[in-house]
Amino acid sequence: MDNLTPKEIVAHLDKYVIGQNDAKKTIAVALRNRYRRMQLSEEMQQDVTPKNILMIGSTGVGKTEIARRLAKMMNLPFIKVEASKYTEVGFVGRDVESMIRDLAATSMGIVREAENEKNKEKIENYIENKIIEKLLPPLPAGASEQKQAEYDASFSRMQEKFSKGELDHLKIKITMPNNANLPEDGLPPQMIQVQESIVKVLGGMGKKGPEKEVTVKDAKKILAQEASEALLDEEQLKSLALEKVEKGGIVFLDEVDKIAVSASAQSRQDPSKEGVQRDLLPIVEGSTVPTKLGMVKTDHILFIAAGAFHLSKPSDLIPELQGRFPLRVELDNLDEEILYRILTEPKNSLIKQYQALMKVEDVELLFDEDALHAIAHYALLANEKTEDIGARRLHTVMEKILEEISFSADEYSGEKVTIDKVLVEKKISTVVEDEDTTRYIL
């Protein structure tokens, strides 16, 4: 996946996000440049910095979806954060460095999951042996050969039953994992270091939690964490996660327009907004942040900032921060045709989602072509009459149309239900025509 060309990346995104080709191309090239950088000499790698991206567009046009789908496809550490949630150092609230600590935790999760998958068989054997030992305690030392043979035969029978799930209902006592001594990533770095020092000094005291009686089925899940810690090298995992976050991490910084200070309204603005921008600057430029994995260098983490910029402009950000987002891309507002395509074309489109949900109730949901165009038309009208929330309006309109059918799904069990234009107009047209009603209902 690291070696995908920009065209292949865009082709994958086309399955999930309709339109917005400029934004897709920009991000695809930014990710490809990461791969290109890794092929350069060590010396030149240090000088090639990621070209951070500023995405400008209304809510619901696909900004977050593009970044999220890319990160998922390439299995990269990715977090989405709201710039408005952070405060300047000295104010009460989250400091900007916490986003890197969150990203590091995500990276550790990805690496651990990958290593667990590689060692799946070993982990399953560990869990199986632990549970069978609880059900069939081992023989004392010096047992006769006959006793040992009988024990081995019983153990084999247990293994066979375990693999078939025949032991799942039995109850055993196991020691619960205790995560109370792990430092919290949301804390300031100084506090994290103090907590980590205390844990080291105590030498793992209180590592084990209380003993609890659970079913074998639940024990399998609980022991999975213990198996992972026992069989995998934690230091190696940290090293892999550190490398992954530094070379492949993506931070999606949403609502960046909320911390921009427009010159005309400067006197009324929260004084901490510019402070948040100044705190962000070293993180985006490249600094070192203490995390559970160790010191994370942010020099090659890709930052994608996004905002609607209705009440401010990108030029209202401080010049130094503007300079760290050299790639600018403006996303298009959604018209009726795009809304129709969003309804029908994506791999997991809204229509397919509702059809799958109703299938659970044994109801086959069908949509007329005219009904789909009507849904897109009324979603656009609602956006024009009130706040434009983009494709998210489709969710509201669909819920309104299907509310009664979904509520009485048991009455339609085993039937085909067709949504036609008449039903759509009956449910939606009167609501959309009245601007006040639209504002409160849609």
C-alpha positions in Angstrom: 0.0 0.0 0.0 3.0 2.3 0.6 3.8 2.1 -3.1 0.5 3.3 -4.6 0.7 5.9 -7.4 -1.4 9.1 -7.1 -3.8 7.7 -9.7 -4.3 4.5 -7.7 -4.9 6.5 -4.5 -7.5 8.7 -6.3 -9.2 5.6 -7.8 -9.6 4.2 -4.3 -11.0 7.4 -3.0 -13.5 7.6 -5.8 -15.2 4.5 -4.3 -16.1 6.5 -1.2 -16.0 10.2 -2.0 -17.9 11.7 -5.0 -16.3 14.7 -6.8 -13.7 16.9 -5.1 -11.1 15.8 -7.6 -8.7 18.7 -6.8 -8.6 17.8 -3.1 -8.1 14.1 -3.9 -5.2 14.8 -6.3 -3.5 17.2 -3.8 -3.6 14.6 -1.0 -2.6 11.7 -3.3 0.5 13.6 -4.4 1.3 14.6 -0.7 1.2 10.9 0.3 3.2 9.7 -2.8 5.9 12.3 -1.9 6.3 10.5 1.4 7.1 7.3 -0.5 9.5 9.2 -2.8 11.2 10.8 0.2 11.9 7.3 1.7 13.8 6.3 -1.5 16.3 9.3 -1.1 19.6 9.3 0.7 19.5 9.8 4.5 21.0 13.3 4.1 18.4 14.5 1.6 15.5 12.9 3.5 16.2 15.4 6.4 15.7 18.3 4.0 12.5 17.1 2.3 9.6 18.2 4.6 6.0 17.2 4.1 3.9 19.8 2.2 1.0 20.4 4.6 -2.4 21.0 3.2 -5.1 23.6 3.9 -8.6 22.4 2.8 -11.2 25.2 2.4 -14.9 24.2 2.1 -18.3 24.1 3.8 -19.2 21.4 6.3 -20.3 18.1 4.8 -18.5 18.4 1.4 -16.0 15.6 2.2 -13.0 17.1 3.8 -12.7 14.7 6.7 -13.9 11.7 4.7 -11.1 12.1 2.1 -8.4 12.2 4.8 -10.0 9.4 6.9 -10.4 7.0 4.0 -6.8 7.5 2.9 -5.4 6.8 6.4 -7.5 3.7 6.7 -6.6 2.5 3.3 -2.8 2.9 3.9 -3.1 1.8 7.6 -1.4 4.9 8.8 -1.7 6.5 12.3 -4.5 9.1 11.9 -6.4 11.4 14.2 -9.0 14.1 13.6 -9.0 16.9 16.1 -10.8 20.2 16.4 -8.6 23.2 16.6 -11.2 25.0 18.7 -10.8 22.4 21.5 -7.2 23.6 22.3 -6.2 26.5 24.5 -3.1 28.6 24.8 -0.5 27.5 27.4 -1.6 29.1 30.7 -5.3 28.6 30.0 -7.4 25.7 31.3 -7.9 23.1 28.6 -6.0 20.7 26.3 -2.5 21.8 25.1 -1.7 21.3 21.4 1.0 18.7 22.2 -1.7 16.3 23.3 -2.7 15.7 19.7 0.8 14.1 19.1 0.4 11.9 22.2 -3.0 10.8 20.8 -1.4 10.1 17.5 1.3 8.0 19.2 -1.3 6.0 21.0 -3.1 5.3 17.7 0.2 4.2 16.1 0.8 1.8 19.0 -2.7 0.4 18.5 -2.1 -0.2 14.8 1.3 -1.9 15.4 0.0 -4.0 18.2 -2.9 -5.2 16.1 -0.6 -6.1 13.2 1.8 -8.0 15.5 -1.1 -9.8 17.1 -2.3 -10.9 13.7 1.3 -12.2 12.9 1.4 -14.1 16.1 -2.3 -15.1 16.1 -1.5 -18.9 16.4 0.9 -18.4 19.4 -1.6 -16.1 21.2 -4.5 -18.5 20.6 -2.3 -21.4 22.0 -1.4 -19.3 25.0 -5.1 -18.5 25.8 -6.1 -22.2 25.2 -3.4 -23.5 27.6 -4.3 -20.9 30.3 -8.0 -21.8 30.2 -7.5 -25.5 30.1 -5.0 -25.3 33.0 -7.8 -23.6 35.0 -10.2 -26.3 34.2 -7.7 -29.2 34.4 -5.0 -28.3 37.0 -1.5 -29.7 36.1 -0.3 -32.9 37.8 2.0 -32.5 40.8 5.7 -33.2 40.2 6.7 -36.9 40.3 3.4 -38.2 39.0 3.5 -41.8 37.6 3.7 -42.4 33.9 0.2 -43.8 33.9 -1.2 -40.7 35.6 0.8 -38.5 33.1 -0.7 -40.5 30.1 -4.2 -40.1 31.5 -3.7 -36.4 32.0 -2.4 -36.0 28.5 -5.4 -37.8 27.1 -7.8 -35.6 29.2 -5.9 -32.5 28.0 -6.3 -33.5 24.4 -10.0 -34.0 24.8 -10.2 -30.6 26.5 -8.4 -29.0 23.5 -10.8 -30.6 21.1 -13.8 -29.3 23.1 -12.2 -25.9 23.4 -11.7 -25.6 19.6 -15.4 -26.5 19.0 -16.6 -23.9 21.6 -18.1 -26.6 23.9 -16.4 -25.1 27.0 -17.6 -21.5 26.4 -20.4 -21.8 29.0 -18.1 -23.0 31.9 -16.9 -20.5 34.5 -13.3 -20.0 35.6 -11.5 -17.6 37.9 -8.9 -15.4 36.2 -6.9 -12.4 37.2 -8.2 -9.2 35.6 -5.7 -6.9 33.9 -5.0 -3.7 35.8 -4.3 -0.6 33.7 -4.6 1.8 36.6 -0.8 2.3 36.7 -0.6 3.5 33.1 0.0 7.3 32.6 -2.8 9.2 31.0 -2.0 10.7 27.6 -4.3 13.7 28.2 -2.0 14.9 31.1 0.7 17.5 30.6 4.1 16.0 29.7 5.6 16.8 33.0 2.9 14.8 34.8 3.3 11.8 32.4 7.0 11.7 33.2 6.3 11.8 36.9 3.8 8.9 36.6 6.1 6.8 34.5 8.9 7.3 37.0 6.6 6.2 39.9 5.6 3.1 37.9 9.3 2.2 37.3 10.2 2.8 41.0 7.4 0.6 42.1 8.7 -2.1 39.7 5.3 -3.2 38.5 3.6 -3.3 42.0 -0.1 -3.6 41.6 0.3 -4.8 38.0 -2.2 -7.6 38.5 -5.9 -6.7 39.1 -8.5 -8.5 41.2 -9.5 -12.1 40.5 -12.9 -12.6 38.9 -15.1 -15.5 37.9 -16.1 -15.3 34.2 -17.2 -17.6 31.5 -14.6 -19.2 29.2 -16.1 -17.2 26.3 -15.3 -13.9 28.2 -12.0 -15.2 29.4 -10.8 -15.6 25.9 -11.2 -11.9 25.3 -9.7 -10.9 28.6 -6.7 -13.2 28.3 -6.0 -11.8 24.7 -4.4 -8.7 26.3 -2.3 -10.8 28.7 -1.2 -13.1 25.9 -0.2 -10.1 23.7 1.9 -8.6 26.6 3.5 -12.0 27.4 4.4 -13.0 23.9 5.3 -9.7 22.2 8.3 -7.5 22.9 6.9 -4.2 24.3 10.1 -2.3 23.5 10.1 -3.5 19.9 6.5 -2.6 19.6 7.2 0.9 20.9 10.1 1.2 18.4 8.0 0.2 15.5 5.1 2.5 16.6 7.5 5.4 17.0 8.9 4.9 13.5 5.4 4.6 12.1 4.1 7.8 13.7 7.1 9.8 12.7 7.2 8.7 9.1 3.5 8.1 8.4 1.4 10.0 10.9 -1.4 12.2 9.7 -3.1 14.9 11.9 -6.4 16.2 10.5 -6.8 19.6 12.2 -10.5 20.6 11.7 -12.2 23.9 12.4 -8.9 25.8 12.0 -11.0 28.8 10.9 -12.3 29.0 14.4 -8.9 30.0 15.7 -8.3 32.6 12.9 -8.6 36.2 14.2 -10.1 38.5 11.6 -8.8 42.1 11.7 -12.3 43.6 11.7 -13.4 41.6 14.8 -10.1 41.4 16.6 -11.4 43.3 19.7 -14.2 40.9 20.2 -12.2 37.7 19.7 -11.0 35.3 22.4 -7.4 36.4 23.2 -6.3 32.8 23.4 -7.0 32.1 19.7 -3.8 33.6 18.4 -2.0 31.9 21.3 -3.3 28.5 20.1 -1.9 29.3 16.6 1.5 30.2 18.1 1.5 27.0 20.1 0.6 25.0 17.0 3.5 26.6 15.0 6.4 24.6 16.6 4.4 21.3 16.3 3.7 21.9 12.6 7.2 23.2 11.9 8.9 20.3 13.6 9.6 19.8 17.3 9.9 16.9 19.8 7.0 15.9 21.9 7.2 13.5 24.9 4.8 10.5 24.6 4.5 7.0 26.0 6.5 5.8 23.0 9.4 8.2 23.8 10.2 11.5 22.1 8.3 11.9 18.9 9.7 14.2 16.2 6.9 15.9 14.3 9.1 17.0 11.4 7.6 14.5 8.9 4.1 14.2 10.2 1.6 15.4 7.6 -0.8 18.0 8.9 -4.1 18.6 7.0 -5.9 21.7 8.2 -9.5 22.3 7.2 -12.2 24.9 7.8 -15.2 26.5 6.2 -13.8 30.1 6.5 -17.2 31.7 6.4 -16.5 34.4 9.0 -12.7 34.6 8.4 -10.1 34.0 5.7 -7.0 31.9 5.5 -5.0 35.2 5.5 -6.4 35.9 9.0 -4.1 33.1 10.4 -0.8 34.3 11.6 1.7 34.5 8.6 4.1 31.9 10.1 1.3 29.3 10.3 0.0 30.2 6.8 3.5 29.5 5.6 3.5 26.0 7.0 0.4 25.0 4.9 1.8 25.7 1.4 -0.8 23.5 -0.4 -4.3 25.1 -0.6 -7.3 23.4 -2.0 -10.9 24.7 -2.2 -13.6 22.1 -2.1 -16.8 22.6 -4.3 -20.2 23.0 -2.8 -22.6 20.1 -3.5 -25.2 20.5 -6.3 -28.2 18.3 -6.9 -26.4 16.0 -9.3 -23.6 15.4 -6.8 -26.0 14.8 -4.0 -27.8 12.2 -6.1 -24.5 10.5 -6.9 -23.5 10.5 -3.2 -26.8 8.8 -2.4 -26.2 6.0 -4.9 -22.5 5.6 -6.1 -20.2 5.1 -3.1 -19.2 1.6 -2.0 -21.2 1.9 1.2 -23.7 4.5 0.0 -26.6 5.8 2.2 -29.1 3.8 0.1 -27.1 0.6 0.6 -26.8 1.2 4.3 -30.6 1.7 4.8 -31.3 -1.4 2.6 -28.9 -3.5 4.8 -30.5 -2.2 8.0 -34.0 -3.1 6.9 -32.8 -6.5 5.6 -32.2 -7.3 9.3 -35.9 -7.0 9.8 -36.5 -9.1 6.6 -37.8 -6.1 4.7 -36.6 -5.5 1.2 -36.3 -1.8 0.6 -36.4 -0.5 -3.0 -36.0 3.0 -4.3 -37.5 4.4 -7.6 -35.1 6.5 -9.7 -37.5 9.4 -9.4 -37.5 9.1 -5.6 -33.7 9.3 -5.4 -33.7 12.4 -7.6 -36.4 13.9 -5.4 -34.4 13.2 -2.2 -31.4 14.9 -3.7 -33.6 17.9 -4.8 -35.1 18.4 -1.3 -31.8 18.0 0.4 -30.4 20.8 -1.7 -33.4 23.0 -1.1 -33.1 22.5 2.7 -29.4 23.4 2.5 -30.3 26.6 0.5 -33.1 27.7 2.9 -31.1 27.1 6.1 -27.5 26.4 6.9 -25.6 24.5 4.2 -24.5 21.2 5.9 -23.6 19.5 2.7 -24.1 15.7 2.3 -25.1 15.4 6.0 -28.5 16.8 5.0 -29.2 13.6 3.1 -29.1 11.7 6.4 -31.8 14.0 7.8 -34.0 13.8 4.8 -33.7 10.0 4.6 -34.6 9.6 8.3 -37.7 11.7 7.8 -38.8 9.6 4.8 -38.1 6.2 6.4 -39.1 7.1 10.0 -42.6 5.4 9.8 -41.4 2.3 7.9 -38.4 1.8 10.2 -40.7 2.2 13.3 -43.2 -0.4 12.0 -40.7 -2.7 10.3 -42.2 -5.8 12.0 -45.4 -5.2 10.1 -43.6 -5.2 6.7 -41.6 -8.4 7.5 -41.1 -10.6 4.4 -42.4 -7.8 2.1 -40.9 -5.5 -0.5 -41.3 -1.8 0.3 -40.8 0.6 -2.6 -40.0 4.3 -1.9 -41.4 6.3 -4.8 -41.5 10.0 -5.6 -45.1 10.4 -4.2 -44.0 9.2 -0.8 -40.9 11.4 -0.8 -43.0 14.5 -1.7 -45.7 13.6 0.9 -43.1 13.3 3.7 -40.8 16.2 2.7 -42.3 18.8 0.4 -44.5 20.6 3.1 -41.6 20.6 5.5 -39.1 22.2 3.0 -41.6 24.8 1.8 -41.9 26.4 5.2 -38.5 27.9 6.1 -39.1 27.8 9.9 -40.2 24.2 9.8 -37.2 23.3 7.7 -34.9 25.0 10.2 -36.2 22.9 13.1 -37.1 19.5 11.4 -34.5 19.2 8.7 
